[in-house]
Amino acid sequence: DNRLVILERLQDPGNMGTIIRTADAMGFNGVVISHGCVDPYNPKVLRSTMGSVFRVPLYFYTDTEEAFSIIKNRGVRIYATSPRGTTNCHDAELGNNIAFIIGNEASGIAEETASLADEILTIPMPGRAESLNASVAAAVLMYESLRQRLAV
């Protein structure tokens, strides 16, 4: 039962730390960190994890295609997120063997990375904001995964 968060070029230490902490709280097995992300051992990242960095394994990669191939070969579906996604996150099966890609705060997920995903999810936002903060989007998706696991 793999549950992963993949971080692509995330730059804000607070976002990374919050995502690691939320992954710990929501029962995720690991955080996969791309080349170009903020250093997960940056003092601000460590502080915002509140100790979760010691409980959630961190995995590092430089070759996206190779990393995604390894993840998919373990039976894990990889989900990208986009405001223009094709599937509402509440309609996808997100309980287990899933990985969410969380992109760079300014530019989101690279098109090449999104093309390697199994599906592109959207988070419903009936308000007027056009996007969510990276750590907030990650939390919404991880919580939906937890909600689905608890409903079984």
C-alpha positions in Angstrom: 0.0 0.0 0.0 2.2 2.8 -1.3 1.1 6.4 -0.8 3.6 8.9 -2.0 3.9 12.6 -2.6 6.2 13.6 -5.4 7.7 17.2 -5.2 8.8 18.8 -8.4 11.1 21.8 -8.1 9.3 23.0 -4.9 11.2 26.1 -3.7 9.5 27.3 -0.5 10.9 25.6 2.7 7.6 26.1 4.5 5.7 24.3 1.8 8.1 21.4 1.8 8.0 21.1 5.5 4.3 21.3 5.7 3.9 18.7 3.0 6.2 16.3 4.8 4.3 16.9 8.1 0.9 16.4 6.4 2.2 13.2 4.7 3.1 11.9 8.2 -0.3 12.8 9.6 -2.2 11.3 6.7 -0.3 8.0 6.7 1.8 8.4 3.6 4.8 6.2 3.1 7.2 8.7 1.6 8.0 11.9 -0.1 9.9 11.8 -3.4 12.0 14.9 -4.1 13.2 16.1 -7.5 16.4 17.8 -8.4 15.8 21.5 -8.1 13.8 21.4 -4.9 14.7 23.3 -1.7 17.0 21.3 0.5 14.8 19.1 2.8 17.4 19.6 5.5 17.2 23.4 5.4 16.5 24.6 8.9 13.2 26.2 7.9 12.0 22.9 6.3 13.1 20.9 9.4 11.3 23.3 11.7 8.1 23.2 9.8 8.0 19.4 9.7 7.8 19.4 13.5 9.8 16.1 13.6 7.9 14.3 10.8 11.1 14.4 8.7 12.3 11.6 11.0 9.3 9.4 10.3 8.6 9.8 6.6 11.2 8.4 4.2 12.6 10.9 1.7 13.6 9.7 -1.7 15.6 11.7 -4.2 15.7 11.6 -8.0 17.2 13.5 -10.9 15.7 11.6 -13.9 11.9 11.9 -13.8 11.2 9.2 -16.4 13.3 6.7 -14.5 11.8 7.6 -11.1 8.3 7.4 -12.5 9.0 4.0 -14.1 10.2 2.6 -10.8 7.2 3.9 -9.0 4.7 2.6 -11.6 6.5 -0.8 -11.7 5.4 -1.1 -8.0 1.8 -0.8 -9.0 1.4 2.9 -8.0 -0.8 5.2 -10.1 0.7 8.7 -10.5 -1.6 11.7 -10.4 -0.8 15.1 -11.6 -2.9 18.1 -10.5 -4.1 21.0 -12.6 -6.9 23.5 -12.5 -7.6 22.1 -16.0 -7.5 18.5 -14.8 -9.8 16.0 -16.4 -11.0 14.2 -13.2 -12.4 15.6 -10.0 -10.2 14.4 -7.1 -13.3 13.1 -5.3 -14.2 10.9 -8.2 -10.8 9.1 -8.5 -9.8 6.1 -6.5 -7.1 7.5 -4.2 -7.0 5.0 -1.3 -3.8 3.1 -1.9 -1.0 2.7 -4.4 -1.1 6.3 -5.4 1.3 9.2 -5.8 0.5 12.9 -6.1 2.8 15.2 -8.0 3.0 18.7 -6.4 4.7 21.2 -8.7 6.6 24.4 -8.3 4.8 27.2 -6.6 5.1 29.6 -9.5 5.0 27.4 -12.6 3.3 24.2 -11.4 4.0 20.8 -12.8 6.2 20.7 -16.0 4.2 19.5 -19.1 6.7 16.7 -19.6 6.1 15.5 -16.0 2.3 15.8 -16.4 2.5 13.7 -19.6 4.0 10.8 -17.5 1.2 10.8 -15.0 -1.6 8.3 -15.3 -4.3 10.9 -14.7 -4.7 14.6 -14.1 -6.8 15.6 -11.2 -8.5 18.8 -10.3 -9.5 20.1 -6.9 -13.0 21.6 -7.1 -12.8 25.3 -6.2 -16.2 27.1 -6.5 -14.7 30.3 -5.2 -12.9 32.9 -7.3 -9.2 32.0 -6.5 -7.5 30.5 -9.5 -5.2 28.2 -7.6 -4.2 26.9 -4.2 -0.9 27.1 -2.3 1.2 23.9 -3.1 1.1 22.6 0.5 -2.7 23.3 0.7 -3.3 21.4 -2.5 -1.2 18.5 -1.3 -3.1 18.5 2.0 -6.5 18.4 0.2 -5.4 15.4 -1.9 -3.8 13.5 1.0 -6.9 14.0 3.1 -9.1 12.8 0.3 -6.9 9.7 0.1 -7.3 9.2 3.9 -11.0 9.7 3.7 -11.3 7.0 1.0 -9.2 4.6 3.0 -11.3 5.1 6.2 -14.5 4.7 4.2 -13.7 1.1 3.3 
